[in-house]
Amino acid sequence: MTKELNAIPYENIVQNALRSVMHDALKQVEKNGFPGNHHFYITFQTYFPGVEMSEYLKERYPDSVTIVLQHQFWDLHVRDHSFSVSLSFSDIKEKLVIPYAAIIGFSDPSVKFSLQFDPAEIEDEDEEDEEEKETPKPKNLKKGKKEKVESSEPSQKEPSKEGKVITLDAFRKKK
């Protein structure tokens, strides 16, 4: 299937909307703390541009890391495109800055809520083809194409040439 130059990027729109769910949940925790048993597991790519963490943590977690925001975290600051938080790693307090685009998993196990995103890929500028150069995008980044909801296993199938259907059954109240 050839890529349409003027196609509406529904996949990116939906992925951005789901990332705003994380932003809003983090914003509520920043303002009021966690209600009840709520807590977050957040998995992110450590090498993603804009991630700020100490070099020893990047060496220890060269691809990705899952952090837990529950009892011991400090200085949560939520911004439009990223958040920062301080956590303890081996009794050393570390400040992390995490862009939402670096996040590949977000869950609140207390209410069985989970979002998973395909990882954004970092690409070499030389590998961009002419069609991609015509479309403005952040330098050296290629956004993941699909988002997954309530799934813990990566898809093994090739992307369909037809439109994608996203089910939101996991978000509906059960009677």
QUIFENUR-V567441 format. One record per pair of residues at least 12 apart in sequence whose C-alpha atoms are under 10 Angstrom apart, sorted by the first residue. I is the first residue (numbers start at 1). J is the second residue. Records with the same first field share a line. If there is no record, write none. Layout:
I->J  J
This chain:
1->160  161  162
2->161
3->131
5->131  132  134  135
6->135
9->145
10->145  146  163  164
11->143  144  145  146  147  163  164  166
12->143  144  145  146  147
14->146  147  166
15->101  115  116  117  118  143  144  145  146  147  148
16->100  101  147
18->115  116  117  147  149
19->81  100  101  103  106  115  116  117
20->80  81  100
21->106  115
22->40  42  100  103  106  107  115
23->78  79  80  81  82  83  100
24->78  80
25->40  78  108
26->40  69  76  77  78  79  83
27->76  77  78  79  80  83
28->78
29->69  76  77  78
30->74  75  76  77  78
31->76  77  78
33->70  71  76
34->69  70  71
36->110
37->70  108  109  110  111
38->69  70  107  108  109  110  111
39->68  69  70  71  107  108  109  110  111
40->66  67  68  69  70  106  107  108  109  110  113  114
41->66  67  68  69  70  105  106  107  108  109  114
42->65  66  67  68  69  98  103  104  105  106  107  108  114  115  116
43->64  65  66  67  68  102  103  104  105  106  107  116  117
44->63  64  65  66  67  98  99  100  101  102  103  104  105  106  117  119
45->58  61  62  63  64  65  66  98  99  101  102  103  104  105  119  120  121
46->58  59  60  61  62  63  64  65  66  98  102  103
47->61  62  63  64  102  122
48->63  64  98  99  101  102  103  119  120  121  122  141
49->98  99  101  102  122  139  140  141
50->82  97  98  99  100  101  102
51->82  83  84  96  97  98  99  100  101  102
52->84  95  96  97  98  99
53->94  95  96  97  98
54->94  95  96
57->89  94
64->102  103  104
65->103  104
66->103  104  105  106
67->87  106
68->87  107  108
69->85  86  87  108
72->86  87  88
73->85  86  87  88  93  94  95
74->86  87  88  93  94  95
75->87  95
76->95  96  97
77->97
78->97  98
79->99  100
80->99  100
81->98  99  100  101
82->97  98  99  100  101  102  103
83->96  97  98  99  100
84->96  97  98  99
85->97  98
101->117  119  120  143  144
102->117  118  119  120  121  143
103->115  116  117  118  119  120
104->116  117  118  119  120  144  147  148
105->117  118  119  148  149  152
107->150
112->150  170  171
113->149  150  170  171
114->148  149  150  151  152  170  171
115->147  148  149  150  151  152
116->146  147  148  149  150  151  152  153  154
117->144  145  146  147  148  149  151  154
118->143  144  145  146  147  148  154  155
119->142  143  144  145  146  147
120->141  142  143  144  145
121->140  141  142  143  144
122->139  140  141  142  143
123->139  140  141  142
124->139  140  141  142
125->139  140  141
126->140
128->140  142
145->159
146->159  164  166
147->166
148->166  167
149->166  167  168  169  170  171
150->167  168  169  170  171
